[in-house]
Amino acid sequence: MFRRNALQLIAISALSISAGGLLTACSKSAPEFRGVDITGAEYAHDFALPDQDGKVRSLKDFAGKVVVVFFGYTQCPDVCPATMQELAQVKEMLGPDGERLQAVFVTVDPERDTPELLKAYMANFDPSFVALRGDDAQTIAVAKDFKIYFKKVDGQTPTSYTMDHSAGSYIFDPAGRVRVYSRYGSGPDAVAQDVRSLLNEAK
C-alpha cells in the first residue's frame, strides 16, 4: 500500500512539473527595459491638449504606436533640443518600425510657445513629431498628473526668463499604457531598445 501511494505521488509530481513547463513555455516573458519600468503606475494617465495645429490630442489618437512624452519649452538651451534630437535618432534607428514611434512634446511655457513657434520647432527634428500647448491651468493639471516639476525663473527682462523642469520622458506602449520612465541622458540606443521591446510585445 505504501509503495502504491508513493508511486502515485511521484506520478502527480511529474504531471505538475510537466504542466508548469507547458505554462512557462506558452507565456510571454516580461520585457527587460533599459529605462525605469513603471508598468501599472497610477499616474501619467493621459493628456487632452491642443497640438500645434489647434487639434485636441490624446493618447487614443496614437493607438498602435509607442508614444514618448517629453515636457519642455522651445527656448530651452540644452536639455530640450538634445532630447528631441535623440528621439529623431531613435526613429531613424528603428528603420521601418520608426513609423510606429510618436514623439509628443508638451510645452511648460505656453506664454511664449505659440502654435507657430511650436510648429517650426518640431520641424527642426521631425515633421511627424507633435507639440502640445495648453493654457496655464491645463499645463499645471497635466504636469501634476505626470509628476512633472516646472518653475519659471526670472531673467533680466520680463521675456528673458527660463523654465526649470523635469527632464525625463515617459514611454507608452501601443495600447496607451505608461510603461517606462526614461531618464535624461540615457542615449538613443537605450530608448530604441525599449521602444523595440514594446513593439515586439504588442505583436
N, C-alpha and C positions, 0 to 999 in steps of 0.2 A: 504493500500500500504506500509506504514511504517513497519507494523508488518511483512508483507511478506518479505520485504528486510532484516529485522533484522534476520528472521529465516534462510534466505539464507546465510547470513554472518556467522551465528553460524554453519551451516552445513559445509561451506567451511573451517572454522577454525578447526572443528573436523576432517575433512579429512586430513588437513595439519598436524595436530598433529599425527594422525594415521600413515601417510606416513613417517613422521620423525622418529617415533618409529620403524617402519619396517627397515628403513635405518640404524638406530643405532644398531639394533639387528643383522643385516646382516654383518655389517662391523667389522673387527678385530680392537681391540684397540691396540695402540702402546705399546710395552713393556716398562716397567719402569726398567731402568738399575741401578745397584749399582755403576758402573763407570760413567764417563762423557759421556753423549750422544752427539756424534759428527756426527750423521746421516746427510748426504748431504755435508760433509766437502769438500772443494776444495783443498785438499792436501792428502798425503798418498794414491796416486792413485794405484801404483803397484810397482813391482821390477822385474828386469831381471838380475839375478846374478848366477854364478856357485855355486852348492852345494858342499858338502864335497867329492863327487864322480866326480866332474867336469861337471855335467849336469846343464845346464842353467835352472833355475826355475823361474816361475812367478805365480801369483795368480790363473790363469786358471788351473794350474796343480793340484790344491786342490779344484776344484769345488765340491760343495755339502758338504764341511766341513766348520766348523768355524775355522778361522785361527788367531792365536795370534802371532804378530810380535814383537820381542824384539831386541834392539840393545845393544851389549856389547862386551866383549872380554874375552878370556879364563883365563887370569891371573888376572882378577878382583877378589879382595879378599872377597867381601861380597855380593854386590847387584846382580851381575850376577848369581852366583850359587844359591842364595836364590830364585831368580825369576824362574830359570829353575826347581828347586826342587818343587816350588809351582805349576808350570804347570804340573809336573808329578803327584802331588797330585790331581790336578783338574781332570786330565784324569782318575785317579782311582776312584774319587768320582762320576764321570758320569756313571760308570758301562758300559753297552754295548754301550751307546752313546759316550763313550770315543774314540771309533774308528773314530768318526766324528769330532775329535778335532785335529788340526795340529799346533804344535808349530814350529815357524821359528825364528832362532837366526841369526842375521846379525852382523858379526864382524866389529868393528870400528878400528881393529888393524890387518890389513892384513899382515903387515910386519912380525909379529911373529906367527900369527894364520895360520899355514899351513893346507892344507886339512887333513893331517894325524892327526894333533893335534885336529882339529875340530871334526873329526870322533870319536876319543877317548873321547872327551869332551861330545858329545851328548850321547854316550853310557853310560855315568855315570848317566844319567837321564832317558832316554827312547830311545830305538833304532829307534823309528819312528820319532823322532824329527830331523828337518832338519837345518843344518847350511849353511849360505851363505857367500861367500867371493869374493868380487870384487877387482879390483886394486884400487889405490888411487883415481883416477878420478871417477870411478864408485861409490866408497864408499861415496865420497863427494856429488855426484849427488843424490843418493838415500836418504842420510841423510837429504839433503836440502828439498827434496820432502816430507819427513815425519816430517819435522820440528824438527829434532834431532840435539842436540848440542853435539859435541865431540872435545876434545883438548888433545894433547899429553903433558904430564907433565914430564920433565926430571928427571931422577933419578941420583944416584951416579955413575952409569956406563951407557954407551950408550944403553945397552939392559935391564936395570932395570927400565925403565920409566913406568909410569902409564898412564891411559886414563881417563880424566874426561868426563862424558857423561850423557845424559838424561836417566832417569831410568824407565820411564813408558812403557806400552805396548799398541799396537793398536790391536783391535779385529775386524775382518771382518766377515760378515755374509756368509752363504753358496753360495750366488750369487756373492761374491767378492767385496762387498761394505763395506767401512770402517764405523763402527757404534759406537764403544766405545773406549774411552781412559781410560785405567786402570792405576791408579797411583801406584807407587811402595809402597808396604806395605799394599795393600788393603786386602790381605789374600785370601786363596783358596776358602773360602765359597762365597765371593763376586764375584770372577771371574767365579766360577762354575755356580752361579745363572745367570749371564749374558750370558754365553755360552748356558745354557739350554733355556733361553728366545729366543735366536736367532735360535736355533734348532727347538723349538716349532713353532716359527713364520714361518719357512720355510715349515712346514708340510701342 
